[in-house]
Amino acid sequence: MEHAESLPPSDHDTVRAVQWQGDHLRLLDQRRLPFDEAWVDCRDANAVAEAISDLVVRGAPAIGIAAAWGVVLAAQSGDDLDAALARLRAARPTAVNLMWALDRMRGCIDAGADAAALAREAQAIQDEDLAANRAMGAMGAALIQPGSGVLTHCNTGSLATAGFGTALGVIRAGYASASIARVFAGETRPWLQGARLTMWELQRDGIPATLIADSAASHLMKAGEVQWVIVGADRIAANGDTANKIGTYQLAIAAKHHGVKFMVVAPSTTVDMATPSGDDIHIELRDPLELLSHAGQRTVAENALAWNPVFDVTPHDLIDVLVTERGVITSPDATALRAMFGASGSH
């Protein structure tokens, strides 16, 4: 990825949410954005696992990076590394980047790495993610006709990664090159990552964007305002089926109906060739109270029930383009993914 590393820093990329401080990990608390830019200092692996589970840090690549630093903290403290790895692995079950990063750190441990060597590996994971994001941004933006409108879902920017972002990286690069003229962000219920985080990122970095209710997406497409839906991924199965934030699947259906192109942008670490199809992806369910309440205030009648899956799976035949740092795959399916990633992928 030499070409990625040679890209100059973007004027539209200033946020770094995961910061290693030498003896602790500092995380921008994404639960408190956009009005309170507070930081959480994690001084052991349990604190990192809790931060991942509680959504202090979120976004598949950022989760993996934070977990890698959690292993470093365990090694620095002389903690039981097996227990630390197990605790970190259980923090979020859907994001394959978490498992990949921990497996990579486990490989270093098995090879006899000390805390300093583990810190070098965690830093490499973080640096590689940033380089991959810049490469994906350039490749994805090159596919978009000048003057296009785009819609994104959830948050896939610097908050969710080492920096620059996956889907938001394409939007950053596309805005800088004038390929993208209009940016829309869905609010992304129930945690409002689009409203709270994506809008904050774009505004902070000087990219004008318009927020829409999740339920307004089809109407927006019918009005001809968007030519691309651009999203990230938490796990991509061997046949191209993609797990992403709940609501992504219905966007893909609406895009197909309206002739809008659908792009998934994710690092190769998100491709899981050991998972045959989307039917085999475990979908995390979270506390129903996240739907029954807002900002700590209950909004739904007592004794009401709620179903709160955090992800859904978009079938590969609804995806026009998959962009990873290894290249662009049009009409991603099992044959195309096997040609790029082999039988076992990057894991």
Kinemage of the C-alpha trace (Angstrom):
@kinemage 1
@onewidth
@group {chain A} dominant
@subgroup {mainchain}
@vectorlist {calphas} color= white
{ca met a 1} P 0.000 0.000 0.000
{ca glu a 2} L 2.859 2.365 -0.743
{ca his a 3} L 0.516 4.461 -2.871
{ca ala a 4} L -1.767 4.945 0.124
{ca glu a 5} L 1.014 6.028 2.435
{ca ser a 6} L 2.199 8.612 -0.092
{ca leu a 7} L -1.165 10.374 -0.114
{ca pro a 8} L -0.956 13.739 1.636
{ca pro a 9} L -3.120 14.264 4.725
{ca ser a 10} L -6.577 15.512 3.829
{ca asp a 11} L -7.787 18.958 4.798
{ca his a 12} L -10.997 17.177 5.740
{ca asp a 13} L -9.499 14.709 8.238
{ca thr a 14} L -8.673 16.026 11.703
{ca val a 15} L -10.248 13.552 14.147
{ca arg a 16} L -8.264 10.832 15.980
{ca ala a 17} L -10.502 8.980 18.452
{ca val a 18} L -8.081 6.230 19.614
{ca gln a 19} L -4.862 7.584 21.103
{ca trp a 20} L -2.107 5.528 22.740
{ca gln a 21} L -0.405 7.402 25.573
{ca gly a 22} L 2.456 5.013 26.383
{ca asp a 23} L 0.968 3.577 29.576
{ca his a 24} L -2.761 3.944 28.916
{ca leu a 25} L -5.262 4.212 26.066
{ca arg a 26} L -7.247 7.424 25.602
{ca leu a 27} L -10.604 7.113 23.840
{ca leu a 28} L -12.890 9.898 22.689
{ca asp a 29} L -16.197 9.069 24.400
{ca gln a 30} L -18.565 8.752 21.469
{ca arg a 31} L -21.592 8.435 23.741
{ca arg a 32} L -21.230 12.098 24.689
{ca leu a 33} L -20.746 13.654 21.274
{ca pro a 34} L -21.528 16.047 19.675
{ca phe a 35} L -21.796 18.511 22.551
{ca asp a 36} L -19.218 17.145 24.972
{ca glu a 37} L -15.779 16.131 23.666
{ca ala a 38} L -14.826 14.014 26.680
{ca trp a 39} L -12.068 11.413 26.855
{ca val a 40} L -11.935 8.092 28.701
{ca asp a 41} L -8.564 6.828 29.929
{ca cys a 42} L -8.263 3.022 29.978
{ca arg a 43} L -5.442 1.674 32.120
{ca asp a 44} L -6.078 -2.065 31.859
{ca ala a 45} L -7.593 -4.579 29.470
{ca asn a 46} L -10.849 -4.806 31.405
{ca ala a 47} L -11.382 -1.071 31.028
{ca val a 48} L -10.815 -1.351 27.273
{ca ala a 49} L -13.277 -4.253 27.019
{ca glu a 50} L -15.840 -2.267 28.998
{ca ala a 51} L -15.324 0.759 26.745
{ca ile a 52} L -15.915 -1.420 23.673
{ca ser a 53} L -19.016 -3.040 25.154
{ca asp a 54} L -20.455 0.279 26.349
{ca leu a 55} L -19.884 1.995 22.953
{ca val a 56} L -17.332 4.497 24.232
{ca val a 57} L -15.454 3.329 21.136
{ca arg a 58} L -17.358 1.880 18.165
{ca gly a 59} L -16.858 1.115 14.517
{ca ala a 60} L -15.323 -2.204 13.537
{ca pro a 61} L -11.754 -1.020 12.756
{ca ala a 62} L -11.563 1.210 15.856
{ca ile a 63} L -12.799 -1.654 18.026
{ca gly a 64} L -10.016 -3.889 16.719
{ca ile a 65} L -7.373 -1.202 17.249
{ca ala a 66} L -8.567 -0.494 20.795
{ca ala a 67} L -8.571 -4.214 21.613
{ca ala a 68} L -4.985 -4.554 20.388
{ca trp a 69} L -3.949 -1.796 22.774
{ca gly a 70} L -5.923 -3.593 25.498
{ca val a 71} L -3.633 -6.596 25.032
{ca val a 72} L -0.614 -4.271 25.385
{ca leu a 73} L -2.007 -2.939 28.664
{ca ala a 74} L -2.464 -6.490 29.949
{ca ala a 75} L 1.130 -7.323 29.034
{ca gln a 76} L 2.470 -4.151 30.669
{ca ser a 77} L 0.612 -5.010 33.889
{ca gly a 78} L 1.648 -8.652 33.914
{ca asp a 79} L -1.979 -9.756 33.712
{ca asp a 80} L -3.148 -13.165 32.500
{ca leu a 81} L -3.067 -12.644 28.720
{ca asp a 82} L -5.415 -15.551 27.997
{ca ala a 83} L -8.050 -14.032 30.285
{ca ala a 84} L -7.531 -10.577 28.788
{ca leu a 85} L -7.900 -11.909 25.255
{ca ala a 86} L -11.098 -13.761 26.188
{ca arg a 87} L -12.581 -10.707 27.881
{ca leu a 88} L -11.793 -8.460 24.917
{ca arg a 89} L -13.077 -11.011 22.407
{ca ala a 90} L -16.455 -11.193 24.159
{ca ala a 91} L -16.965 -7.397 24.176
{ca arg a 92} L -18.723 -7.243 20.759
{ca pro a 93} L -19.538 -10.460 18.859
{ca thr a 94} L -20.315 -9.230 15.324
{ca ala a 95} L -17.326 -7.090 14.296
{ca val a 96} L -14.798 -9.455 12.757
{ca asn a 97} L -12.020 -6.839 13.000
{ca leu a 98} L -12.037 -7.389 16.763
{ca met a 99} L -11.343 -11.110 16.359
{ca trp a 100} L -8.770 -10.461 13.628
{ca ala a 101} L -6.817 -7.964 15.713
{ca leu a 102} L -6.845 -10.229 18.764
{ca asp a 103} L -5.750 -13.227 16.671
{ca arg a 104} L -2.889 -11.125 15.328
{ca met a 105} L -1.858 -10.133 18.854
{ca arg a 106} L -2.187 -13.782 19.953
{ca gly a 107} L 0.212 -14.777 17.180
{ca cys a 108} L 2.772 -12.325 18.552
{ca ile a 109} L 2.286 -13.644 22.083
{ca asp a 110} L 2.753 -17.216 20.889
{ca ala a 111} L 5.974 -16.101 19.175
{ca gly a 112} L 7.300 -14.821 22.496
{ca ala a 113} L 6.623 -11.089 22.126
{ca asp a 114} L 7.067 -8.930 25.217
{ca ala a 115} L 5.032 -5.819 26.017
{ca ala a 116} L 7.233 -3.582 23.862
{ca ala a 117} L 6.901 -5.892 20.852
{ca leu a 118} L 3.146 -6.089 21.372
{ca ala a 119} L 3.002 -2.288 21.421
{ca arg a 120} L 4.817 -2.183 18.085
{ca glu a 121} L 2.280 -4.644 16.653
{ca ala a 122} L -0.692 -2.623 17.918
{ca gln a 123} L 0.804 0.523 16.411
{ca ala a 124} L 1.276 -1.313 13.114
{ca ile a 125} L -2.391 -2.349 13.137
{ca gln a 126} L -3.389 1.278 13.674
{ca asp a 127} L -1.016 2.672 11.025
{ca glu a 128} L -2.065 0.061 8.457
{ca asp a 129} L -5.723 0.934 8.978
{ca leu a 130} L -5.116 4.618 8.276
{ca ala a 131} L -3.159 3.808 5.109
{ca ala a 132} L -5.883 1.399 3.980
{ca asn a 133} L -8.557 4.039 4.524
{ca arg a 134} L -6.731 6.582 2.386
{ca ala a 135} L -6.317 4.013 -0.374
{ca met a 136} L -10.005 3.057 -0.238
{ca gly a 137} L -11.034 6.691 -0.228
{ca ala a 138} L -9.159 7.339 -3.466
{ca met a 139} L -10.451 4.186 -5.185
{ca gly a 140} L -14.052 4.691 -4.127
{ca ala a 141} L -14.139 8.382 -5.041
{ca ala a 142} L -12.809 7.575 -8.509
{ca leu a 143} L -16.024 5.605 -9.211
{ca ile a 144} L -18.321 8.566 -8.573
{ca gln a 145} L -19.377 10.922 -11.339
{ca pro a 146} L -18.690 14.621 -10.639
{ca gly a 147} L -21.594 16.461 -9.051
{ca ser a 148} L -23.126 13.381 -7.446
{ca gly a 149} L -25.161 13.185 -4.283
{ca val a 150} L -24.438 10.455 -1.731
{ca leu a 151} L -26.221 9.020 1.276
{ca thr a 152} L -24.407 7.311 4.139
{ca his a 153} L -25.617 5.397 7.178
{ca cys a 154} L -24.254 5.150 10.719
{ca asn a 155} L -20.710 6.436 11.269
{ca thr a 156} L -17.761 5.138 9.279
{ca gly a 157} L -15.345 8.012 9.653
{ca ser a 158} L -12.321 8.844 11.757
{ca leu a 159} L -14.351 8.072 14.877
{ca ala a 160} L -14.826 4.490 13.696
{ca thr a 161} L -11.286 3.862 12.442
{ca ala a 162} L -7.661 4.921 12.870
{ca gly a 163} L -8.540 8.020 10.836
{ca phe a 164} L -10.028 9.207 7.523
{ca gly a 165} L -12.665 6.479 7.584
{ca thr a 166} L -14.052 3.806 5.268
{ca ala a 167} L -17.308 5.006 3.691
{ca leu a 168} L -16.670 8.498 5.065
{ca gly a 169} L -13.152 8.246 3.669
{ca val a 170} L -14.665 7.888 0.205
{ca ile a 171} L -16.898 10.862 0.962
{ca arg a 172} L -13.922 12.898 2.212
{ca ala a 173} L -11.905 12.068 -0.916
{ca gly a 174} L -14.908 12.601 -3.194
{ca tyr a 175} L -15.703 15.979 -1.696
{ca ala a 176} L -12.071 17.064 -1.996
{ca ser a 177} L -12.043 16.087 -5.683
{ca ala a 178} L -15.487 17.639 -6.372
{ca ser a 179} L -16.959 14.283 -7.392
{ca ile a 180} L -19.397 14.578 -4.500
{ca ala a 181} L -21.560 17.684 -4.432
{ca arg a 182} L -24.196 16.656 -1.869
{ca val a 183} L -23.886 14.547 1.294
{ca phe a 184} L -26.846 13.173 3.235
{ca ala a 185} L -26.606 11.246 6.498
{ca gly a 186} L -29.330 9.086 7.997
{ca glu a 187} L -29.862 9.612 11.710
{ca thr a 188} L -29.238 5.878 12.482
{ca arg a 189} L -31.608 4.930 15.253
{ca pro a 190} L -31.532 4.045 18.075
{ca trp a 191} L -28.039 5.336 18.986
{ca leu a 192} L -28.170 8.177 16.428
{ca gln a 193} L -24.614 7.624 15.212
{ca gly a 194} L -25.403 9.437 11.979
{ca ala a 195} L -26.987 12.417 13.701
{ca arg a 196} L -24.558 12.684 16.619
{ca leu a 197} L -21.297 11.466 15.102
{ca thr a 198} L -21.279 11.634 11.302
{ca met a 199} L -22.769 15.123 11.198
{ca trp a 200} L -20.266 16.248 13.868
{ca glu a 201} L -17.325 14.821 11.909
{ca leu a 202} L -18.368 16.306 8.593
{ca gln a 203} L -19.128 19.701 10.089
{ca arg a 204} L -15.828 19.722 11.990
{ca asp a 205} L -13.911 18.974 8.787
{ca gly a 206} L -15.713 21.496 6.612
{ca ile a 207} L -17.884 19.115 4.565
{ca pro a 208} L -21.491 20.361 4.266
{ca ala a 209} L -24.036 17.624 4.961
{ca thr a 210} L -27.789 17.302 5.431
{ca leu a 211} L -29.345 15.053 8.044
{ca ile a 212} L -32.429 12.989 7.208
{ca ala a 213} L -34.657 10.736 9.251
{ca asp a 214} L -33.913 7.090 8.491
{ca ser a 215} L -37.444 6.724 7.160
{ca ala a 216} L -36.917 9.555 4.611
{ca ala a 217} L -34.265 7.673 2.584
{ca ser a 218} L -36.569 6.205 -0.069
{ca his a 219} L -38.259 9.552 -0.623
{ca leu a 220} L -34.829 11.177 -1.018
{ca met a 221} L -33.834 8.600 -3.635
{ca lys a 222} L -37.096 9.037 -5.526
{ca ala a 223} L -36.422 12.792 -5.650
{ca gly a 224} L -33.164 12.089 -7.502
{ca glu a 225} L -30.973 13.706 -4.867
{ca val a 226} L -28.551 10.794 -4.460
{ca gln a 227} L -26.714 8.637 -6.969
{ca trp a 228} L -24.815 6.480 -4.461
{ca val a 229} L -25.429 4.950 -1.062
{ca ile a 230} L -22.033 4.468 0.607
{ca val a 231} L -21.757 2.370 3.778
{ca gly a 232} L -19.187 0.496 5.826
{ca ala a 233} L -19.289 -3.083 7.085
{ca asp a 234} L -18.782 -5.021 10.290
{ca arg a 235} L -18.411 -8.417 8.618
{ca ile a 236} L -18.378 -9.512 4.973
{ca ala a 237} L -19.101 -13.181 4.335
{ca ala a 238} L -17.320 -15.283 1.712
{ca asn a 239} L -20.185 -14.821 -0.744
{ca gly a 240} L -20.231 -11.017 -0.365
{ca asp a 241} L -23.194 -10.786 2.013
{ca thr a 242} L -22.456 -7.879 4.335
{ca ala a 243} L -23.392 -7.213 7.952
{ca asn a 244} L -23.632 -3.541 8.818
{ca lys a 245} L -25.591 -1.247 11.104
{ca ile a 246} L -29.286 -2.023 11.328
{ca gly a 247} L -31.112 -0.194 8.542
{ca thr a 248} L -28.493 -0.850 5.877
{ca tyr a 249} L -30.459 -3.704 4.296
{ca gln a 250} L -33.536 -1.571 3.670
{ca leu a 251} L -31.343 1.145 2.123
{ca ala a 252} L -29.948 -1.427 -0.306
{ca ile a 253} L -33.451 -2.551 -1.264
{ca ala a 254} L -34.560 1.048 -1.831
{ca ala a 255} L -31.410 1.839 -3.817
{ca lys a 256} L -31.988 -1.110 -6.147
{ca his a 257} L -35.572 -0.023 -6.759
{ca his a 258} L -34.574 3.565 -7.570
{ca gly a 259} L -31.504 2.805 -9.691
{ca val a 260} L -29.127 4.208 -7.062
{ca lys a 261} L -25.707 2.553 -6.805
{ca phe a 262} L -24.761 0.841 -3.536
{ca met a 263} L -21.130 0.808 -2.344
{ca val a 264} L -19.643 -1.045 0.632
{ca val a 265} L -16.271 0.233 1.830
{ca ala a 266} L -14.292 -1.845 4.323
{ca pro a 267} L -10.724 -3.022 4.946
{ca ser a 268} L -9.780 -6.561 3.963
{ca thr a 269} L -9.777 -7.439 7.672
{ca thr a 270} L -13.585 -7.199 7.550
{ca val a 271} L -13.780 -9.963 4.920
{ca asp a 272} L -14.351 -13.275 6.687
{ca met a 273} L -13.843 -16.114 4.230
{ca ala a 274} L -14.554 -18.592 7.042
{ca thr a 275} L -18.177 -17.395 7.142
{ca pro a 276} L -19.915 -18.837 4.055
{ca ser a 277} L -22.886 -16.453 3.870
{ca gly a 278} L -24.811 -13.820 5.739
{ca asp a 279} L -26.988 -16.522 7.271
{ca asp a 280} L -23.949 -17.583 9.304
{ca ile a 281} L -23.244 -14.131 10.802
{ca his a 282} L -24.170 -13.743 14.450
{ca ile a 283} L -26.349 -10.652 14.892
{ca glu a 284} L -25.855 -8.861 18.190
{ca leu a 285} L -29.010 -8.004 20.140
{ca arg a 286} L -28.780 -5.135 22.607
{ca asp a 287} L -30.908 -4.030 25.541
{ca pro a 288} L -34.491 -3.195 24.482
{ca leu a 289} L -34.268 -0.127 26.725
{ca glu a 290} L -32.192 1.512 23.994
{ca leu a 291} L -35.410 1.645 21.956
{ca leu a 292} L -37.795 2.252 24.831
{ca ser a 293} L -35.913 5.273 26.149
{ca his a 294} L -34.098 8.326 24.830
{ca ala a 295} L -31.287 10.085 26.707
{ca gly a 296} L -32.229 8.185 29.843
{ca gln a 297} L -35.904 9.185 29.647
{ca arg a 298} L -38.451 6.487 28.879
{ca thr a 299} L -40.505 7.353 25.784
{ca val a 300} L -42.654 4.231 25.411
{ca ala a 301} L -45.503 2.968 27.576
{ca glu a 302} L -44.583 0.702 30.463
{ca asn a 303} L -44.593 -3.052 29.733
{ca ala a 304} L -44.133 -2.452 25.995
{ca leu a 305} L -41.767 -4.872 24.264
{ca ala a 306} L -38.942 -3.973 21.888
{ca trp a 307} L -36.648 -5.923 19.552
{ca asn a 308} L -33.231 -4.325 19.181
{ca pro a 309} L -30.878 -6.008 16.689
{ca val a 310} L -27.812 -3.840 16.115
{ca phe a 311} L -26.949 -5.142 12.638
{ca asp a 312} L -28.624 -6.567 9.571
{ca val a 313} L -27.253 -8.416 6.551
{ca thr a 314} L -27.399 -7.021 3.016
{ca pro a 315} L -27.371 -9.832 0.395
{ca his a 316} L -24.487 -9.553 -2.054
{ca asp a 317} L -26.765 -9.213 -5.060
{ca leu a 318} L -27.901 -5.814 -3.753
{ca ile a 319} L -24.304 -4.544 -3.580
{ca asp a 320} L -22.881 -2.924 -6.724
{ca val a 321} L -19.335 -2.318 -5.530
{ca leu a 322} L -17.120 -3.529 -2.703
{ca val a 323} L -14.039 -1.400 -2.065
{ca thr a 324} L -11.155 -2.685 0.059
{ca glu a 325} L -7.554 -1.508 0.164
{ca arg a 326} L -6.736 -4.449 -2.124
{ca gly a 327} L -8.944 -3.125 -4.887
{ca val a 328} L -12.476 -2.697 -6.213
{ca ile a 329} L -14.849 -5.625 -6.741
{ca thr a 330} L -17.939 -4.990 -8.851
{ca ser a 331} L -20.904 -7.295 -8.200
{ca pro a 332} L -19.171 -9.008 -5.257
{ca asp a 333} L -19.976 -12.711 -4.997
{ca ala a 334} L -18.220 -15.872 -3.830
{ca thr a 335} L -16.174 -16.188 -7.032
{ca ala a 336} L -15.025 -12.575 -6.986
{ca leu a 337} L -14.112 -12.633 -3.293
{ca arg a 338} L -12.252 -15.916 -3.633
{ca ala a 339} L -10.251 -14.472 -6.543
{ca met a 340} L -9.139 -11.506 -4.402
{ca phe a 341} L -8.866 -13.030 -0.939
{ca gly a 342} L -8.269 -16.753 -1.532
{ca ala a 343} L -10.065 -19.525 0.300
{ca ser a 344} L -9.149 -18.348 3.792
{ca gly a 345} L -8.998 -14.574 3.294
{ca ser a 346} L -6.871 -12.353 5.506
{ca his a 347} L -7.473 -14.231 8.740
